[in-house]
Amino acid sequence: MQDRHLWSRSPTSRGGGIIALLLLILAGATGLAWTTAGHNEQSTQAAPSFLETTLPGYEPWGLAHDRAGNIWVADPECDPNIYNHPVCPSTRQGNLIKYAGLSFHNGAQPVHIYGEPASYSSPFFIAIDASNNIWFTEPVTNAIGELDRQGNWQQWSVPTPNASPFDLTIDAYGHLWFTEPGVSAIGEFLPGTRQFLSFPTPTPQGDPYGITGPDPLTGSIWFTENNNQVHRIGRLLPGSGGGISGRIQEYIAPATNNNTPHLITFDNRGNIWWSEGWSGKIGQLVIRQAVNNTSTGVREYSVPSPNCPSGSNCGVHISGIAAAPNGSIWFDDSLSSRIGSYTPGSGFSLYTLEGSVSSGSHPHDGLIVDANGNPWLSEEFGNRLVEIVENRPGPIPTPTPAHPTPTPTPTRMPGCNGYHER
């Protein structure tokens, strides 16, 4: 199902050339190749195993894993274009699909398919809170939904018109934070009081897309700004008394060749990482070096280009991104049917899905790393769920919040195809 390719600097010394030749001979069965790319670091990762199953719906999107090791798939059954007019009809109900992650295998069947009730609309991103309740965004009808652990559905309309809530995350207080690309703002929902707040980005028309946090170093919430004229990384700062203040700082991702930051993640070493869409790069910000309104502390790494057949629909669009506990950063390339990882100090490893860079499987925003360190992805057009097995499953650890979960008294705080190929 996958072909493996590794990239690093081609050795220039005579001894290096002999070593490279021996490695090429020994690794012929795995499709090893060398070239110049990124920061010219050599990868030594062993090839993982791939497991896959065909999903019962179509056009799957976001993924999440719960404390029991289950994998949840948001199945919108359509493709949005929330900057203009949605491609998805408002009457379209999607599904939340649950798989047993620890016993996943080729051809695995869902544990349960939860079909949305009437008046709900396509779910795109999902997040799971500390009580195993499933939260999801409904950009087509401007709403936030919940499937609680008892199987009950609830829905709340976002009061900001045309906000189009998209990606979401949950902070240590249990508050939901979500991007509002329709109004260039970040939204907050307080489940305890059913209260919504909205915080505009300092740079107008930033078009926020991905969001993550709180990061373990500072407790901040981080997001991307997808407009290729803005290409910034935003940060919601913690409040002095706990929680998130709503104050926003922005950092510049300097690449300008159609740089459209998409999804975002953090590692446990004080770094923020994001995908850069059409620019074909992944970005890194060292939090300790970050300076507001500058690119201080930012590095960008070029993903090796695919070898696209003449006349094919193959291209480059780096979409999903997730950090593994071992320091590897996983990402996918939706237009060349590839998933890859970047390991600082080792370089890039890339794998082709479904046998061809022009297969059209389209891995996109559905990319996570589970509690055992194994990546999962959804193939939007290939309609598959895939696990990349690097580590054999073991006991699922209980997640430890970055900060002790407080019990605050809520107070009002101030102030190519559709959307995904923008």
Backbone hydrogen bonds in HBPLUS format (Angstrom, degrees):
<---DONOR---> <-ACCEPTOR-->    atom                        ^
c    i                          cat <-CA-CA->   ^        H-A-AA   ^      H-
h    n   atom  resd res      DA  || num        DHA   H-A  angle D-A-AA Bond
n    s   type  num  typ     dist DA aas  dist angle  dist       angle   num
A0354-GLU N   A0001-MET O   2.79 MM 353  4.71  97.7  2.47 133.6 152.0     1
A0355-GLY N   A0001-MET O   3.03 MM 354  5.23 146.5  2.14 139.0 133.8     2
A0352-THR N   A0003-ASP O   2.80 MM 349  4.90 146.0  1.91 131.7 143.1     3
A0005-HIS N   A0350-LEU O   2.70 MM 345  5.11 150.2  1.79 156.8 162.1     4
A0350-LEU N   A0005-HIS O   2.76 MM 345  5.11 163.4  1.78 160.3 165.2     5
A0007-TRP N   A0348-PHE O   3.33 MM 341  5.61 164.3  2.36 140.1 141.8     6
A0017-GLY N   A0013-SER O   2.84 MM   4  6.07 149.7  1.93 147.1 155.5     7
A0018-ILE N   A0014-ARG O   3.09 MM   4  6.44 151.9  2.17 149.9 156.6     8
A0019-ILE N   A0015-GLY O   3.05 MM   4  6.34 164.8  2.07 151.9 155.8     9
A0020-ALA N   A0016-GLY O   2.88 MM   4  6.08 161.5  1.91 149.8 155.3    10
A0021-LEU N   A0017-GLY O   2.93 MM   4  6.12 155.0  1.99 144.8 151.5    11
A0022-LEU N   A0018-ILE O   2.99 MM   4  6.27 160.1  2.03 152.3 157.1    12
A0023-LEU N   A0019-ILE O   2.93 MM   4  6.20 158.2  1.98 151.7 158.1    13
A0024-LEU N   A0020-ALA O   2.88 MM   4  6.13 154.1  1.95 148.6 155.8    14
A0025-ILE N   A0021-LEU O   3.04 MM   4  6.32 155.1  2.11 148.0 154.1    15
A0026-LEU N   A0022-LEU O   2.95 MM   4  6.19 165.4  1.97 152.8 156.7    16
A0027-ALA N   A0023-LEU O   2.86 MM   4  5.89 145.7  1.98 145.9 155.1    17
A0030-THR N   A0027-ALA O   2.93 MM   3  5.58 151.8  2.01 121.5 129.5    18
A0031-GLY N   A0028-GLY O   3.26 MM   3  5.41 166.0  2.28 107.4 111.6    19
A0040-ASN N   A0037-ALA O   2.87 MM   3  5.53 157.6  1.92 145.3 152.2    20
A0049-SER N   A0389-VAL O   3.20 MM 340  5.03 163.9  2.22 137.6 136.1    21
A0389-VAL N   A0049-SER O   2.73 MM 340  5.03 150.5  1.82 147.4 154.0    22
A0051-LEU N   A0387-GLU O   2.91 MM 336  5.14 161.8  1.95 152.9 158.2    23
A0387-GLU N   A0051-LEU O   2.80 MM 336  5.14 158.2  1.84 145.8 153.4    24
A0107-GLY N   A0052-GLU O   2.87 MM  55  6.35 156.4  1.92 141.8 147.8    25
A0053-THR N   A0385-LEU O   2.98 MM 332  5.49 144.6  2.11 149.4 160.2    26
A0385-LEU N   A0053-THR O   2.93 MM 332  5.49 158.6  1.97 159.0 166.1    27
A0055-LEU N   A0383-ASN O   2.98 MM 328  5.74 165.3  2.00 140.8 145.6    28
A0061-TRP N   A0074-ALA O   2.83 MM  13  5.44 166.5  1.85 170.5 169.5    29
A0062-GLY N   A0124-PHE O   2.94 MM  62  5.83 154.1  2.01 171.0 179.4    30
A0074-ALA N   A0062-GLY O   2.85 MM  12  5.22 168.7  1.87 161.5 161.0    31
A0064-ALA N   A0072-TRP O   3.07 MM   8  5.22 140.2  2.23 141.1 146.6    32
A0072-TRP N   A0064-ALA O   2.75 MM   8  5.22 173.7  1.76 165.6 166.7    33
A0066-ASP N   A0070-ASN O   3.02 MM   4  5.50 150.9  2.11 145.3 154.6    34
A0069-GLY N   A0066-ASP O   3.14 MM   3  5.53 163.4  2.17 112.9 117.0    35
A0101-GLY N   A0069-GLY O   3.12 MM  32  5.33 123.8  2.45 118.7 132.8    36
A0071-ILE N   A0099-TYR O   2.85 MM  28  5.10 155.3  1.91 143.0 150.8    37
A0099-TYR N   A0071-ILE O   2.79 MM  28  5.10 158.9  1.84 152.0 159.1    38
A0073-VAL N   A0097-ILE O   2.81 MM  24  5.03 153.0  1.88 144.8 153.7    39
A0097-ILE N   A0073-VAL O   2.96 MM  24  5.03 167.2  1.98 146.2 149.7    40
A0075-ASP N   A0095-ASN O   2.92 MM  20  4.99 162.3  1.95 165.1 159.2    41
A0095-ASN N   A0075-ASP O   2.93 MM  20  4.99 156.9  1.98 135.0 142.4    42
A0419-TYR N   A0080-PRO O   2.74 MM 339  5.66 163.1  1.77 142.0 145.9    43
A0084-ASN N   A0081-ASN O   3.32 MM   3  6.08 148.0  2.43 116.7 123.0    44
A0092-ARG N   A0089-PRO O   3.09 MM   3  5.47 167.4  2.11 115.0 118.3    45
A0116-GLU N   A0094-GLY O   3.00 MM  22  5.78 176.2  2.00 160.3 159.2    46
A0096-LEU N   A0114-TYR O   2.90 MM  18  5.10 155.3  1.96 141.7 149.7    47
A0114-TYR N   A0096-LEU O   2.85 MM  18  5.10 169.4  1.86 157.2 156.4    48
A0098-LYS N   A0112-HIS O   2.92 MM  14  5.32 176.5  1.92 168.8 169.2    49
A0111-VAL N   A0098-LYS O   2.67 MM  13  5.47 150.0  1.75 146.6 156.3    50
A0112-HIS N   A0098-LYS O   3.40 MM  14  5.32 156.7  2.46 133.3 135.7    51
A0104-PHE N   A0101-GLY O   3.38 MM   3  5.10 167.9  2.40 102.3 103.2    52
A0108-ALA N   A0105-HIS O   3.01 MM   3  5.26 147.7  2.12 141.4 134.9    53
A0120-TYR N   A0117-PRO O   3.31 MM   3  5.92 156.6  2.37 131.2 134.2    54
A0124-PHE N   A0137-THR O   3.17 MM  13  5.91 151.9  2.25 147.2 155.3    55
A0137-THR N   A0125-PHE O   3.14 MM  12  5.73 147.4  2.25 149.6 157.3    56
A0127-ALA N   A0135-TRP O   2.89 MM   8  5.24 150.6  1.98 142.3 148.3    57
A0135-TRP N   A0127-ALA O   2.80 MM   8  5.24 173.2  1.81 171.0 171.5    58
A0129-ASP N   A0133-ASN O   3.09 MM   4  5.56 157.0  2.15 153.2 157.7    59
A0132-ASN N   A0129-ASP O   2.99 MM   3  5.32 162.1  2.02 121.0 121.9    60
A0134-ILE N   A0147-LEU O   2.87 MM  13  5.03 168.3  1.88 151.3 147.7    61
A0147-LEU N   A0134-ILE O   2.76 MM  13  5.03 159.8  1.80 150.3 157.4    62
A0136-PHE N   A0145-GLY O   2.96 MM   9  5.23 156.1  2.02 142.5 142.9    63
A0145-GLY N   A0136-PHE O   2.87 MM   9  5.23 175.6  1.87 156.4 157.9    64
A0138-GLU N   A0143-ALA O   2.90 MM   5  5.06 149.8  1.99 163.4 153.6    65
A0143-ALA N   A0138-GLU O   3.10 MM   5  5.06 166.0  2.12 133.5 138.0    66
A0142-ASN N   A0139-PRO O   3.38 MM   3  4.83 160.5  2.42  91.2  96.7    67
A0158-VAL N   A0142-ASN O   2.88 MM  16  5.71 169.2  1.89 144.9 148.4    68
A0144-ILE N   A0156-TRP O   2.85 MM  12  5.31 161.9  1.89 156.6 161.9    69
A0156-TRP N   A0144-ILE O   2.84 MM  12  5.31 161.0  1.87 159.4 165.6    70
A0146-GLU N   A0154-GLN O   2.79 MM   8  5.10 149.6  1.88 152.6 150.9    71
A0154-GLN N   A0146-GLU O   2.88 MM   8  5.10 147.3  1.99 147.5 152.2    72
A0148-ASP N   A0152-ASN O   2.87 MM   4  5.38 158.1  1.91 158.2 158.1    73
A0151-GLY N   A0148-ASP O   2.85 MM   3  5.35 162.2  1.88 118.9 124.3    74
A0182-GLY N   A0163-ALA O   3.10 MM  19  4.54 150.3  2.20 134.2 127.8    75
A0166-PHE N   A0179-THR O   3.05 MM  13  5.52 151.6  2.13 143.2 149.7    76
A0179-THR N   A0167-ASP O   3.03 MM  12  5.65 150.5  2.12 146.7 155.2    77
A0169-THR N   A0177-TRP O   2.83 MM   8  5.35 148.0  1.93 153.1 162.3    78
A0177-TRP N   A0169-THR O   2.88 MM   8  5.35 165.7  1.90 157.8 159.0    79
A0171-ASP N   A0175-HIS O   2.99 MM   4  5.52 159.1  2.04 153.9 159.0    80
A0174-GLY N   A0171-ASP O   3.01 MM   3  5.39 163.3  2.04 114.2 119.4    81
A0176-LEU N   A0189-PHE O   2.92 MM  13  5.01 160.6  1.96 157.0 155.6    82
A0189-PHE N   A0176-LEU O   2.84 MM  13  5.01 154.7  1.90 140.8 146.8    83
A0178-PHE N   A0187-GLY O   2.94 MM   9  5.16 159.4  1.98 138.6 142.8    84
A0187-GLY N   A0178-PHE O   2.76 MM   9  5.16 160.7  1.80 164.2 165.3    85
A0180-GLU N   A0185-ALA O   2.84 MM   5  5.08 142.0  1.98 169.6 157.6    86
A0183-VAL N   A0180-GLU O   3.12 MM   3  5.85 155.5  2.18 120.3 126.1    87
A0184-SER N   A0180-GLU O   2.97 MM   4  5.81 110.5  2.47 145.2 162.5    88
A0185-ALA N   A0180-GLU O   3.25 MM   5  5.08 158.5  2.30 126.7 133.2    89
A0201-THR N   A0184-SER O   3.09 MM  17  6.06 165.9  2.11 144.0 142.1    90
A0186-ILE N   A0199-PHE O   2.84 MM  13  5.10 156.1  1.90 132.1 138.3    91
A0199-PHE N   A0186-ILE O   2.77 MM  13  5.10 157.7  1.82 144.4 152.3    92
A0188-GLU N   A0197-LEU O   2.84 MM   9  5.03 153.0  1.92 144.1 143.5    93
A0197-LEU N   A0188-GLU O   2.89 MM   9  5.03 152.0  1.97 144.1 149.1    94
A0190-LEU N   A0195-GLN O   2.88 MM   5  5.22 162.5  1.91 153.5 159.5    95
A0193-THR N   A0190-LEU O   3.16 MM   3  5.76 137.1  2.35 117.2 126.6    96
A0194-ARG N   A0190-LEU O   2.77 MM   4  5.48 126.7  2.05 155.2 170.9    97
A0227-ASN N   A0206-GLY O   3.37 MM  21  5.54 168.2  2.38 135.2 133.6    98
A0226-ASN N   A0207-ASP O   2.97 MM  19  5.30 161.8  2.00 130.2 128.0    99
A0209-TYR N   A0224-THR O   3.06 MM  15  5.62 148.3  2.16 134.7 140.8   100
A0224-THR N   A0210-GLY O   2.99 MM  14  5.35 149.9  2.09 139.9 144.0   101
A0212-THR N   A0222-TRP O   2.83 MM  10  5.36 152.9  1.91 154.8 158.9   102
A0222-TRP N   A0212-THR O   2.85 MM  10  5.36 165.2  1.87 157.1 161.8   103
A0215-ASP N   A0220-SER O   2.98 MM   5  5.63 148.8  2.08 145.6 152.3   104
A0219-GLY N   A0215-ASP O   2.88 MM   4  4.89 139.4  2.05 134.9 146.1   105
A0221-ILE N   A0236-LEU O   3.16 MM  15  5.02 160.6  2.20 142.2 146.7   106
A0236-LEU N   A0221-ILE O   2.71 MM  15  5.02 164.3  1.74 155.1 160.2   107
A0223-PHE N   A0234-GLY O   2.95 MM  11  5.06 155.9  2.00 135.1 136.8   108
A0234-GLY N   A0223-PHE O   2.76 MM  11  5.06 154.7  1.82 145.5 152.2   109
A0225-GLU N   A0232-ARG O   2.90 MM   7  5.23 136.5  2.09 172.0 162.8   110
A0230-VAL N   A0227-ASN O   2.88 MM   3  5.23 158.9  1.93 114.0 121.2   111
A0231-HIS N   A0227-ASN O   2.83 MM   4  5.80 163.8  1.86 171.8 177.4   112
A0253-ALA N   A0231-HIS O   3.08 MM  22  5.75 165.5  2.10 152.6 154.6   113
A0233-ILE N   A0251-TYR O   2.72 MM  18  5.07 159.9  1.76 151.7 158.9   114
A0251-TYR N   A0233-ILE O   2.77 MM  18  5.07 149.7  1.86 143.0 153.5   115
A0235-ARG N   A0249-GLN O   2.78 MM  14  5.15 141.3  1.93 157.6 160.5   116
A0249-GLN N   A0235-ARG O   2.90 MM  14  5.15 154.0  1.97 143.6 151.6   117
A0237-LEU N   A0247-ARG O   2.90 MM  10  5.60 162.9  1.93 161.9 166.8   118
A0245-SER N   A0237-LEU O   2.79 MM   8  5.83 158.3  1.84 153.3 160.5   119
A0239-GLY N   A0243-GLY O   2.85 MM   4  5.50 160.3  1.89 123.3 128.3   120
A0242-GLY N   A0239-GLY O   3.21 MM   3  5.09 167.6  2.22 106.8 108.5   121
A0293-ASN N   A0250-GLU O   2.69 MM  43  5.44 160.0  1.73 170.3 171.0   122
A0252-ILE N   A0294-THR O   2.99 MM  42  5.52 158.8  2.04 120.3 126.5   123
A0258-ASN N   A0256-THR O   2.81 MM   2  5.56 131.6  2.04 110.0  94.8   124
A0260-THR N   A0276-GLU O   3.42 MM  16  5.16 159.7  2.46 118.0 114.7   125
A0262-HIS N   A0275-SER O   2.87 MM  13  5.38 157.3  1.92 134.9 141.3   126
A0275-SER N   A0263-LEU O   3.08 MM  12  5.71 153.3  2.15 151.4 157.1   127
A0265-THR N   A0273-TRP O   2.81 MM   8  5.30 158.8  1.86 155.8 158.8   128
A0273-TRP N   A0265-THR O   2.89 MM   8  5.30 171.9  1.90 145.4 147.5   129
A0267-ASP N   A0271-ASN O   3.06 MM   4  5.65 159.5  2.10 152.9 158.7   130
A0287-ILE N   A0270-GLY O   2.93 MM  17  5.64 150.1  2.02 147.8 156.7   131
A0272-ILE N   A0285-LEU O   2.82 MM  13  5.04 160.9  1.86 147.5 153.8   132
A0285-LEU N   A0272-ILE O   2.80 MM  13  5.04 150.9  1.88 145.5 152.1   133
A0274-TRP N   A0283-GLY O   3.04 MM   9  5.17 147.9  2.15 133.3 137.7   134
A0283-GLY N   A0274-TRP O   2.80 MM   9  5.17 162.7  1.83 148.8 154.9   135
A0276-GLU N   A0281-LYS O   2.99 MM   5  5.33 142.0  2.13 168.6 156.7   136
A0279-SER N   A0276-GLU O   3.11 MM   3  5.73 151.3  2.19 148.2 141.2   137
A0277-GLY N   A0318-ILE O   2.92 MM  41  4.45 128.7  2.19 152.3 143.8   138
A0280-GLY N   A0277-GLY O   3.19 MM   3  6.03 166.4  2.21 122.3 126.5   139
A0318-ILE N   A0277-GLY O   3.03 MM  41  4.45 152.9  2.10 122.7 115.1   140
A0303-VAL N   A0280-GLY O   2.97 MM  23  5.84 164.2  1.99 152.1 157.3   141
A0282-ILE N   A0301-TYR O   2.99 MM  19  5.39 152.2  2.07 145.4 153.1   142
A0301-TYR N   A0282-ILE O   2.84 MM  19  5.39 167.3  1.86 163.1 167.2   143
A0284-GLN N   A0299-ARG O   2.74 MM  15  5.14 148.0  1.84 162.3 166.3   144
A0299-ARG N   A0284-GLN O   2.80 MM  15  5.14 153.5  1.87 147.2 154.4   145
A0286-VAL N   A0297-GLY O   2.99 MM  11  5.17 157.0  2.05 135.2 140.4   146
A0289-GLN N   A0286-VAL O   2.90 MM   3  5.50 146.9  2.01 118.3 128.2   147
A0290-ALA N   A0287-ILE O   3.14 MM   3  5.21 158.6  2.19 107.1 113.7   148
A0294-THR N   A0291-VAL O   3.15 MM   3  5.73 133.2  2.38 149.5 144.4   149
A0298-VAL N   A0295-SER O   3.02 MM   3  5.35 156.6  2.07 137.2 135.3   150
A0312-SER N   A0309-PRO O   3.17 MM   3  5.59 157.7  2.22 136.4 133.8   151
A0315-GLY N   A0335-LEU O   2.93 MM  20  4.84 144.2  2.06 111.0 119.2   152
A0334-SER N   A0317-HIS O   2.93 MM  17  5.59 141.0  2.09 166.4 154.1   153
A0319-SER N   A0332-ASP O   3.01 MM  13  5.85 153.6  2.08 149.7 158.2   154
A0332-ASP N   A0320-GLY O   3.25 MM  12  5.45 141.6  2.40 133.9 133.5   155
A0322-ALA N   A0330-TRP O   2.89 MM   8  5.24 150.6  1.98 145.3 148.6   156
A0330-TRP N   A0322-ALA O   2.78 MM   8  5.24 155.6  1.84 177.5 170.2   157
A0324-ALA N   A0328-SER O   2.88 MM   4  5.35 171.8  1.89 170.6 170.4   158
A0327-GLY N   A0324-ALA O   3.07 MM   3  5.63 161.4  2.10 122.8 124.7   159
A0329-ILE N   A0342-TYR O   2.84 MM  13  5.08 160.1  1.88 139.5 146.3   160
A0342-TYR N   A0329-ILE O   2.77 MM  13  5.08 148.5  1.86 136.7 146.9   161
A0331-PHE N   A0340-GLY O   2.90 MM   9  5.49 156.1  1.95 152.0 154.1   162
A0340-GLY N   A0331-PHE O   2.88 MM   9  5.49 170.0  1.89 159.5 160.9   163
A0333-ASP N   A0338-ARG O   2.86 MM   5  5.15 166.9  1.87 149.2 150.0   164
A0336-SER N   A0333-ASP O   3.35 MM   3  5.74 160.2  2.40 109.9 115.5   165
A0338-ARG N   A0333-ASP O   3.36 MM   5  5.15 167.1  2.38 139.4 142.2   166
A0353-LEU N   A0337-SER O   2.73 MM  16  5.39 176.6  1.73 166.1 166.5   167
A0339-ILE N   A0351-TYR O   2.97 MM  12  5.42 156.4  2.03 152.7 160.2   168
A0351-TYR N   A0339-ILE O   2.79 MM  12  5.42 157.1  1.84 159.8 167.5   169
A0341-SER N   A0349-SER O   2.83 MM   8  5.35 150.8  1.91 150.4 159.7   170
A0349-SER N   A0341-SER O   2.92 MM   8  5.35 148.5  2.02 152.1 158.6   171
A0343-THR N   A0347-GLY O   2.95 MM   4  5.28 165.6  1.97 144.0 146.2   172
A0346-SER N   A0343-THR O   2.76 MM   3  5.24 160.9  1.79 143.9 146.3   173
A0347-GLY N   A0343-THR O   2.89 MM   4  5.28 159.2  1.93 149.9 150.4   174
A0359-SER N   A0356-SER O   3.22 MM   3  5.09 152.6  2.30 111.0 107.8   175
A0381-PHE N   A0361-SER O   3.14 MM  20  5.03 130.1  2.40 130.1 136.2   176
A0382-GLY N   A0361-SER O   2.92 MM  21  4.00 147.4  2.03 127.7 117.5   177
A0380-GLU N   A0362-HIS O   2.94 MM  18  5.43 141.3  2.09 134.3 130.3   178
A0378-SER N   A0366-GLY O   2.91 MM  12  5.03 143.9  2.04 138.0 141.4   179
A0368-ILE N   A0376-TRP O   3.06 MM   8  5.42 154.5  2.12 143.4 151.1   180
A0376-TRP N   A0368-ILE O   2.84 MM   8  5.42 152.1  1.91 154.2 156.2   181
A0370-ASP N   A0374-ASN O   2.93 MM   4  5.45 168.5  1.94 143.3 142.2   182
A0373-GLY N   A0370-ASP O   2.96 MM   3  5.30 162.8  1.99 114.8 119.4   183
A0388-ILE N   A0375-PRO O   2.83 MM  13  5.29 177.0  1.83 157.4 157.7   184
A0377-LEU N   A0386-VAL O   2.93 MM   9  5.33 153.4  2.00 148.2 155.5   185
A0386-VAL N   A0377-LEU O   2.93 MM   9  5.33 165.5  1.95 162.6 165.5   186
A0379-GLU N   A0384-ARG O   2.84 MM   5  5.08 164.6  1.86 149.7 154.0   187
A0383-ASN N   A0379-GLU O   2.66 MM   4  5.21 124.0  1.97 134.9 143.3   188
A0421-GLU N   A0418-GLY O   3.37 MM   3  6.13 157.0  2.42 117.5 123.2   189
A0422-ARG N   A0419-TYR O   3.00 MM   3  5.55 155.5  2.06 126.7 126.3   190
